[in-house]
Amino acid sequence: MSKPNFQAMSQKQLHAYVLAHRDDQEAFYAYVDKLHAEANWVEMPPLQSLEDLENYPEFLERVRNGSEPQDNAV
C-alpha cells in the first residue's frame, strides 16, 4: 500500500488522515510541518486575568467574528 502525498493534502485533509492513522509518524510530522509553515495562529503570552485579553485586539477580533482562515479550520 502506497502512502498518500502529504504535501499535496490540505491542512484539513491531513488532519483527518492523521486522526484516522494515529500510528503514522510520517503523516504526523508532515501535519506539524504544515501547521508551522502556514502559521495562522496569534501568539500571546499567558494571561494573568481575563482583562488581559483586551491587550490582544487581533485575537479578540478572531474570536468575536468566529473567523478562521478558509482551509485552516480543523
C-alpha positions as CSV (number, residue, x, y, z in Angstrom):
1,M,0.0,0.0,0.0
2,S,1.5,3.4,-1.0
3,K,1.3,6.4,1.2
4,P,-0.6,9.5,0.1
5,N,1.2,12.6,-0.9
6,F,1.1,14.6,2.3
7,Q,2.5,17.8,0.7
8,A,-0.4,17.8,-1.7
9,M,-3.1,17.5,1.0
10,S,-4.7,20.5,2.5
11,Q,-4.3,21.1,6.2
12,K,-7.9,19.9,6.9
13,Q,-7.3,16.7,4.8
14,L,-4.1,15.9,6.5
15,H,-5.6,16.5,9.9
16,A,-8.3,13.9,9.1
17,Y,-5.7,11.5,7.8
18,V,-3.6,11.8,11.0
19,L,-6.7,11.2,13.2
20,A,-7.6,8.1,11.1
21,H,-4.0,6.8,11.1
22,R,-2.7,7.7,14.5
23,D,0.4,5.4,14.3
24,D,1.7,7.0,11.1
25,Q,4.5,9.2,12.3
26,E,5.4,10.4,8.8
27,A,1.9,11.8,8.4
28,F,2.0,13.4,11.9
29,Y,5.3,15.2,11.1
30,A,4.0,16.3,7.8
31,Y,1.0,17.8,9.6
32,V,3.1,19.6,12.2
33,D,5.3,20.9,9.4
34,K,2.3,22.2,7.5
35,L,0.9,23.9,10.7
36,H,4.2,25.5,11.2
37,A,4.6,26.6,7.6
38,E,1.1,28.1,7.4
39,A,1.4,29.7,10.9
40,N,-2.0,31.2,11.1
41,W,-2.2,31.5,14.9
42,V,-1.9,34.5,17.1
43,E,0.9,34.3,19.6
44,M,0.5,35.8,23.0
45,P,1.9,35.3,26.5
46,P,-0.1,33.5,29.2
47,L,-2.9,35.7,30.6
48,Q,-2.9,36.8,34.2
49,S,-6.6,37.7,34.1
50,L,-9.5,37.9,31.6
51,E,-8.9,41.7,31.4
52,D,-5.5,40.9,29.8
53,L,-7.4,39.8,26.7
54,E,-8.1,43.5,25.9
55,N,-4.3,43.8,25.2
56,Y,-4.7,41.5,22.2
57,P,-7.3,43.0,19.8
58,E,-6.3,40.8,16.9
59,F,-7.1,37.7,18.9
60,L,-10.4,39.1,20.2
61,E,-11.4,40.1,16.7
62,R,-10.9,36.5,15.5
63,V,-12.9,35.1,18.4
64,R,-15.7,37.6,18.2
65,N,-16.2,37.0,14.4
66,G,-15.7,33.3,14.6
67,S,-13.5,33.8,11.5
68,E,-10.7,31.3,10.8
69,P,-8.7,31.1,7.6
70,Q,-10.5,29.2,4.9
71,D,-8.7,25.9,4.7
72,N,-7.1,26.0,8.1
73,A,-10.3,25.3,10.1
74,V,-9.7,21.9,11.6
